[in-house]
């Protein structure tokens, strides 16, 4: 089925429950999202105002898993960012909703977080859970490592750089180039990519660059405004 004609290439302002309710069964080709899986605020606001806190309570993982399974077409893929603490719960919810677990991808960052400065190792990666609805369709392009990064000239891995917290006033913005890699592997041109937790709009930018249609939802008006600015004709030349 196809979604309503006003939804493709839309960044919806509001609760993604309302957006999911408008999407028919089997109507999107890829789900790619970075949900608010933990409370987050930068601990290093030395030269900038403190960022708005990202609230874990906005992530209803059971609803996300159930509704994503319903709207995704058979054989298609879902990717969900997480960390080592939230991986088990998100994976369990996705499997219980009907998804087949395929792999855990690793995004190695070019810097590391702070956290416990004396009693723990500094985190320098995020996980991406990769699942499919039923038997998965083949990945497109050459086979990639599950450790994601650039490999110029098939040389050593170069990390996709973390986006500064203050570039889009959002603490967890993902690199567009990283999202492009996933979109290239798991969708075809003009197919529909759904991001229920759109944040500052990186998924939409990546979709435009790759010739895919997108449907994003973002509940925070400030982040929604930033996302719209990023895809506007005036600013899109600098994604």
MOGI-V928839 format. One record per pair of residues at least 4 apart in sequence whose ideal C-beta (glycine too) atoms are under 8 Angstrom apart, sorted by sequence separation. I is the first residue (numbers start at 1). J is the second residue. D is the distance in Angstrom with one decimal. If there is no record, write none. Layout:
I/J/D, I/J/D
//
This chain:
3/7/4.4, 6/10/6.6, 12/16/7.8, 14/18/5.3, 15/19/7.7, 16/20/5.9, 17/21/6.5, 18/22/7.1, 19/23/6.8, 23/27/5.4, 36/40/7.4, 45/49/6.4, 54/58/8.0, 60/64/6.1, 61/65/6.2, 62/66/6.1, 63/67/5.8, 64/68/5.9, 65/69/6.4, 66/70/6.6, 67/71/6.3, 68/72/5.9, 72/76/5.0, 82/86/4.5, 83/87/6.9, 86/90/5.6, 87/91/5.9, 88/92/6.2, 89/93/6.4, 90/94/6.4, 91/95/6.3, 92/96/6.1, 93/97/6.4, 95/99/5.9, 116/120/3.9, 132/136/3.5, 139/143/7.2, 144/148/7.4, 151/155/6.1, 163/167/5.6, 165/169/7.8, 174/178/5.8, 175/179/7.1, 176/180/6.2, 177/181/6.9, 178/182/7.1, 179/183/6.1, 180/184/6.1, 181/185/6.5, 182/186/6.1, 183/187/5.6, 187/191/4.5, 201/205/6.1, 202/206/6.2, 203/207/6.3, 204/208/6.5, 205/209/6.5, 206/210/6.2, 207/211/8.0, 208/212/7.9, 220/224/6.4, 221/225/6.3, 222/226/6.6, 223/227/6.3, 224/228/6.6, 225/229/6.5, 226/230/6.5, 227/231/6.9, 228/232/6.5, 231/235/7.9, 232/236/6.4, 3/8/6.3, 7/12/7.7, 14/19/7.0, 23/28/6.9, 45/50/4.6, 59/64/6.9, 82/87/5.0, 94/99/4.4, 95/100/7.7, 115/120/6.2, 132/137/7.7, 139/144/7.6, 151/156/7.4, 163/168/7.2, 165/170/7.1, 168/173/5.2, 174/179/5.9, 198/203/6.4, 207/212/4.1, 218/223/5.2, 230/235/6.1, 231/236/6.0, 12/18/7.8, 45/51/7.1, 72/78/6.4, 95/101/5.7, 151/157/6.0, 152/158/6.7, 165/171/4.8, 167/173/6.9, 187/193/6.1, 198/204/7.0, 207/213/6.7, 208/214/7.6, 218/224/4.5, 229/235/5.6, 230/236/7.2, 12/19/5.0, 94/101/7.1, 115/122/7.2, 150/157/7.3, 151/158/7.2, 207/214/3.9, 42/50/7.2, 82/90/5.1, 114/122/7.4, 115/123/6.4, 149/157/4.3, 150/158/4.2, 165/173/7.8, 195/203/4.0, 41/50/6.6, 42/51/5.2, 113/122/6.5, 149/158/5.6, 150/159/7.8, 195/204/7.5, 218/227/6.1, 230/239/6.9, 41/51/5.7, 68/78/5.8, 80/90/5.9, 91/101/6.1, 112/122/4.0, 113/123/4.7, 147/157/6.5, 149/159/5.1, 150/160/6.8, 163/173/4.2, 183/193/6.2, 193/203/6.5, 204/214/4.7, 41/52/7.7, 112/123/5.8, 113/124/7.6, 149/160/5.9, 163/174/6.9, 203/214/6.2, 216/227/6.9, 7/19/7.8, 41/53/4.6, 112/124/3.9, 145/157/7.8, 148/160/6.8, 163/175/5.8, 204/216/5.5, 40/53/7.0, 41/54/7.1, 111/124/7.2, 162/175/7.1, 203/216/6.1, 39/53/6.4, 40/54/4.2, 80/94/7.2, 161/175/6.3, 193/207/5.2, 7/22/6.6, 39/54/6.6, 109/124/5.4, 160/175/4.4, 201/216/6.7, 7/23/7.2, 38/54/8.0, 39/55/6.2, 78/94/7.1, 108/124/6.5, 109/125/6.3, 39/56/4.9, 87/104/7.1, 108/125/5.1, 109/126/7.4, 160/177/5.4, 201/218/7.7, 4/22/6.1, 36/54/4.8, 38/56/5.2, 107/125/6.2, 160/178/4.3, 198/216/3.3, 3/22/7.4, 36/55/5.9, 37/56/6.5, 106/125/5.4, 107/126/4.9, 193/212/5.2, 195/214/7.0, 198/217/5.7, 199/218/6.4, 3/23/5.4, 36/56/5.7, 106/126/7.6, 107/127/7.9, 128/148/7.6, 192/212/7.2, 193/213/7.1, 194/214/7.7, 195/215/7.4, 196/216/7.9, 197/217/7.1, 198/218/4.0, 3/24/6.5, 78/99/6.4, 106/127/6.2, 107/128/6.4, 189/210/7.4, 190/211/6.6, 191/212/5.7, 192/213/4.8, 193/214/5.1, 194/215/5.0, 195/216/4.7, 196/217/5.1, 197/218/7.4, 2/24/7.5, 36/58/5.0, 37/59/5.8, 105/127/7.0, 106/128/7.5, 189/211/4.3, 190/212/6.8, 191/213/6.9, 192/214/7.2, 193/215/7.4, 194/216/7.8, 195/217/7.3, 201/223/7.9, 1/24/4.2, 36/59/4.9, 104/127/5.4, 105/128/4.0, 179/202/5.8, 183/206/5.6, 187/210/7.9, 189/212/6.7, 190/213/6.4, 192/215/6.3, 200/223/5.6, 204/227/6.4, 208/231/6.4, 1/25/6.4, 3/27/4.8, 35/59/4.5, 37/61/8.0, 104/128/7.2, 105/129/7.9, 179/203/5.8, 183/207/6.5, 199/223/5.7, 1/26/5.5, 2/27/6.1, 3/28/7.1, 65/90/7.8, 69/94/7.9, 77/102/7.8, 104/129/6.2, 105/130/5.7, 174/199/8.0, 187/212/5.7, 198/223/7.5, 201/226/6.7, 205/230/5.6, 1/27/4.8, 35/61/7.6, 68/94/8.0, 79/105/7.4, 81/107/7.9, 104/130/7.0, 173/199/6.4, 176/202/5.3, 180/206/4.7, 184/210/6.2, 198/224/7.7, 200/226/5.0, 201/227/2.8, 204/230/7.3, 205/231/6.3, 103/130/4.5, 150/177/7.7, 172/199/6.8, 173/200/4.9, 175/202/7.4, 179/206/3.9, 183/210/5.0, 200/227/5.6, 201/228/7.3, 204/231/5.3, 61/89/6.5, 65/93/4.2, 69/97/4.5, 101/129/7.5, 102/130/4.7, 174/202/5.1, 199/227/7.3, 202/230/7.9, 208/236/7.0, 35/64/6.6, 61/90/5.8, 64/93/7.5, 65/94/4.8, 68/97/7.4, 69/98/4.8, 101/130/7.9, 102/131/5.8, 170/199/5.8, 173/202/5.8, 176/205/5.1, 180/209/6.1, 183/212/6.0, 198/227/5.9, 201/230/4.7, 69/99/6.0, 101/131/5.4, 102/132/5.7, 148/178/6.2, 170/200/4.3, 176/206/5.0, 180/210/5.7, 200/230/6.8, 201/231/6.2, 209/239/6.7, 33/64/7.9, 62/93/5.4, 65/96/7.1, 66/97/4.9, 100/131/6.1, 169/200/7.7, 205/236/7.4, 208/239/8.0, 61/93/4.6, 65/97/3.8, 99/131/3.8, 100/132/5.2, 168/200/4.0, 99/132/6.6, 100/133/7.6, 148/181/6.3, 168/201/8.0, 176/209/7.0, 65/99/7.2, 99/133/6.2, 100/134/6.9, 102/136/6.3, 205/239/4.5, 62/97/7.7, 94/129/6.7, 98/133/7.0, 100/135/7.7, 95/131/7.6, 100/136/7.1, 31/68/4.9, 94/131/5.1, 144/181/7.3, 91/129/5.6, 90/129/5.9, 108/147/6.3, 163/202/7.8, 31/71/7.9, 83/123/7.3, 87/127/5.4, 106/146/6.4, 108/148/7.5, 31/72/5.8, 105/146/4.9, 106/147/4.9, 107/148/5.1, 108/149/6.0, 144/185/6.7, 30/72/7.8, 87/129/6.8, 104/146/7.0, 105/147/7.6, 106/148/6.7, 107/149/7.8, 17/60/7.9, 20/63/7.7, 28/71/5.2, 29/72/7.9, 83/126/6.1, 84/127/6.7, 103/146/5.5, 105/148/5.8, 141/184/6.0, 23/67/7.9, 27/71/5.4, 28/72/5.8, 29/73/5.9, 37/81/7.2, 82/126/7.3, 83/127/6.3, 140/184/6.3, 141/185/6.0, 25/70/5.5, 26/71/7.2, 28/73/6.8, 31/76/7.9, 35/80/6.7, 37/82/5.2, 38/83/6.8, 81/126/5.6, 82/127/5.2, 140/185/5.5, 17/63/6.7, 25/71/6.6, 26/72/7.3, 27/73/7.3, 30/76/6.0, 31/77/7.6, 32/78/7.6, 33/79/7.4, 34/80/7.8, 35/81/7.2, 37/83/6.9, 81/127/7.2, 82/128/7.5, 139/185/4.7, 140/186/7.2, 20/67/4.2, 24/71/7.2, 26/73/4.8, 29/76/5.5, 30/77/5.9, 31/78/4.1, 32/79/4.9, 33/80/5.9, 34/81/4.0, 38/85/7.3, 81/128/5.4, 82/129/6.0, 139/186/6.6, 140/187/7.9, 16/64/7.8, 23/71/4.4, 26/74/6.7, 28/76/7.5, 30/78/7.6, 31/79/7.1, 33/81/7.2, 38/86/6.4, 80/128/6.9, 140/188/7.3, 30/79/7.9, 31/80/7.8, 37/86/4.5, 79/128/5.3, 80/129/4.7, 108/157/7.1, 110/159/4.3, 17/67/7.9, 20/70/7.9, 79/129/7.0, 109/159/5.8, 110/160/7.8, 20/71/6.7, 78/129/7.9, 79/130/5.7, 80/131/7.9, 108/159/4.9, 109/160/7.9, 110/161/4.7, 111/162/5.7, 78/130/7.6, 107/159/7.9, 109/161/7.6, 110/162/6.1, 37/90/6.8, 77/130/6.7, 78/131/5.1, 107/160/6.7, 109/162/4.6, 169/222/7.2, 170/223/6.0, 77/131/7.2, 78/132/7.3, 128/182/7.7, 77/132/5.3, 78/133/7.4, 76/132/6.9, 77/133/8.0, 170/226/7.0, 75/132/6.8, 76/133/5.7, 169/226/6.6, 75/133/6.6, 168/226/5.2, 74/133/5.6, 75/134/5.7, 77/136/6.4, 73/133/7.1, 74/134/5.0, 75/135/6.1, 76/136/8.0, 77/137/7.5, 72/133/4.8, 75/136/6.1, 76/137/6.5, 75/137/4.3, 168/230/7.3, 176/239/5.3, 69/133/6.1, 44/114/6.7, 43/114/5.3, 107/178/6.1, 81/174/7.2, 79/182/5.6, 79/186/7.3, 77/186/4.2, 76/186/7.4, 51/165/5.8, 51/166/7.7, 48/165/7.7, 52/169/7.5, 54/171/6.0, 48/166/4.9, 51/169/6.6, 54/172/6.4, 51/170/7.3, 51/171/4.9, 72/194/7.8, 42/165/5.0, 71/194/6.8, 68/194/7.5, 68/196/7.3, 42/171/5.5, 67/196/7.9, 41/171/6.5, 40/171/5.1, 40/172/6.0, 64/196/6.3, 36/172/8.0, 34/172/6.2, 59/197/7.3, 58/197/7.9, 34/174/5.6, 32/179/6.6, 32/182/5.9, 32/183/6.8, 30/183/6.9, 32/186/7.9, 30/186/5.2, 30/187/4.5, 29/187/5.3, 29/188/7.5, 30/191/6.7, 32/193/5.8, 33/194/7.7, 35/196/7.5, 36/197/6.5, 58/219/6.5, 29/191/3.7, 30/192/7.5, 31/193/7.6, 32/194/7.6, 33/195/4.8, 35/197/4.5, 29/192/5.2, 30/193/4.7, 31/194/5.0, 32/195/5.8, 33/196/5.5, 34/197/6.3, 28/192/4.8, 29/193/6.9, 30/194/7.1, 31/195/7.5, 33/197/5.0, 27/192/7.3, 28/193/7.2, 31/196/7.5, 34/199/6.5, 28/194/4.4, 52/220/7.5, 33/203/7.4, 52/222/7.0, 23/194/7.6, 32/203/5.8, 20/196/7.1, 19/196/6.9, 16/196/4.1, 16/197/7.0, 30/212/7.9, 8/192/5.8, 12/198/8.0, 11/198/5.9, 28/215/6.9, 3/192/6.8, 11/201/6.3, 23/215/7.6, 11/204/6.0, 19/215/7.3, 19/217/4.4, 16/217/4.0, 15/217/7.6, 11/214/7.9, 12/215/7.3, 14/217/6.8, 16/219/7.3, 9/213/5.5, 10/214/7.9, 12/216/6.6, 15/219/5.7, 8/213/4.2, 9/214/6.1, 10/215/5.9, 11/216/4.5, 12/217/4.6, 13/218/6.4, 14/219/6.3, 8/214/7.3, 9/215/7.8, 10/216/7.3, 11/217/7.7, 12/218/7.3, 13/219/7.6, 8/215/6.2, 11/218/6.4, 7/215/5.2, 13/221/6.5, 13/224/4.5, 3/215/6.8, 11/224/6.4, 11/227/5.1, 11/228/6.1, 11/231/7.4
//
